[in-house]
Amino acid sequence: MSLKPSYHMKKILILIILLNTGAITPETVGKIKEVPILCYHNIFEKEGKPGPYYISAQLLEEQIKYFKENGYVAVLPEDIYRSYIYGLPLPEKSVMFSFDDTRKDHYTLAAPLLEKYGYKGAFFIMTVAIGKKNYMTKDEIRDLARRGHCIGNHTYDHQNLKKLPEDQWKKQVEEPKKKLEDIIGINVCYLAYPFGLCNEYAAEQLEKRGIYAAFQLSGKSIITDSPLFIRRLLVTGSLTSEKLAREIKGTFH
């Protein structure tokens, strides 16, 4: 399969250049530390029931405040990708906040809460939903990017990429990538796997289509040092800040 040779050859060449220039040292090579990456879906302000895909804005703010008060720095997909490829260190206490599925509440609730504490997040967009009721518009997506948040790909309509037929990759990944790039005016090279499901076939197809890094959900990474299998933790609506901290310690290495 082409994923392993092409990815590792590229990484080796970059490492040789960085070692020769002194940008990294032999001691830091190959030491990839997992960053706690949190995955959220629906956020409700007043009416709603907490669950696996639903969290209250109040609890979300409590969690964000917890990380701020405990000295965490919010990083974005490009920071994590560079740490994989270049071996560049991230802040000792790093965390990434990510939001899936294009929900309107990501724009009205999540982004303002992150910014209140000086953080930025990653928003993975399912393009079929853009402009529909309770989902973000093109202008809102563009505004998030303008404010420094990361806009990522979450496919056209949330298909399982592990078994996606060859003739569907254009619709599910290439066209959404192009659409998002047209909206925000910059390269969209990060993707969150629908349902968090991935395998080497899916990663190979993504690599062919200009995806630099892809995010699964917690579980065993297929290739642990590849940025195409980065793990995230699904944050449920019942996790207090203290419970979330314990979940992070038990999930990320």
Steps between C-alpha positions, in 0.01 A plus 500: 500500500631849415420668834791359698785552248396850390426627849814360660727606211371857526550497874856366472599767248359778719675361808834491319462867402399606851782304664754658266373849576485439875125568517456174690738266683538121484356479852165642390458292185218244516367619835139575418292600798126469455312824543161477671257571217139549602210433265166674549176494301177672611500782755183629662457816705170461683296200389660165434593165647867412556618193313783356289449769236342777708664730753373815669672830433545536875692174531703575188606830653590329827726263308664776297553704818654195670764467227575871510538507876728196488739654251401323178576651159248436221663370182358445152537220243789674326695509828446129557586416139829688526586311817450170316690597186772732629539375857442853627394515865155610610428674831531257789131544578325499163137435421293520181128577491319363195137518389335276240201531267463874418253578777382861536572483874868457421494852362264660752617320817823301465721749317411795729568285808839395368590859416389617843792300643744582221462170316436396140338177380466270200162477328447202269238578237254258341429698185154358422371688806640845421221761506231265623290563812708474821823474300767756417489715190790571265542844655522353850757242393702773329479714813631218721803466274553876500503494881781242505308175543580197284247385241528130416328248276239256636393366157185582304242305698678295766571169327719227648834546322626155597294344222422791271495389133765643271244697299374686811824664615457800273155574643588429862847656530622683189193714435450594870869592521467727197175653627651585839810643336280723285320619814802581718765562235769270640602136469278257691729207576365356826209256534302331775388146416120463513408286803874508584545191282819451300733243347801496270282500189329822609828665598658413166208656316520814712873534444443485124258791534722741687392428857797554733349377825180315591332451835335181623336438837667334796604144444813344360675701229571296187844657455595681818753741350290605200303826508222323309397311816489760777274409789228715656285453809122528459386729783158404633262743663534338843875549548591753767836671463656266754361189331617629163851550640500135615373385160784687332761340723362156425469557125805690375862391531 
